[in-house]
Amino acid sequence: MDALLHPLAAAKYVQLTTFRRDGTPVATPVWVAPAGDGSERLVVITVDRTGKTKRLGHTSRVELRACDMRGRVAEGAPTYRGEGVVVRDAAGVAAVRAAMVAKYGLPARFSDLVDAVTSRVGIRRAARAGIVLTVAPEPEPAGA
């Protein structure tokens, strides 16, 4: 299935749930976009070395649900399970950024502008990482 057809591809925000070593879920609202390579994968851009990238370092399991910008999920919103992999290489992060710009346009480009301006005045922003998600095309049955 092409990622453009995935039900979460059209969501403005998605609650990305990653899991601690003890299995405790940690949910974070994020932007998500279809990977720009025509695959079935979705992508997220983030600051590297955050909790979600650290948690994905020990378990690739993720859950996703459409949400609002504060992470609030509508009652009955379906949960999609999958796996996430962190990419840190320049080409991988650039591909994720391009996918985000393709979906979100100017707001996504604003981050690049901030990077350029702050680097000119000697402020270095934290490194970015991409998260590549392979997500089931069908949601988990309710109560599963």
Protein Blocks (a to p, Z undefined) as FASTA:
>chain_A
ZZklpmklmpmbdcdddddfkopacdddddddddfklpabdcddddehifklmmmmmocc
dcdddddfkopacehiacddddddddfbfklmmmmmmmmmmmnmmmmmmmmmmmmmmmmn
opacdddddddddddfbdcdehZZ
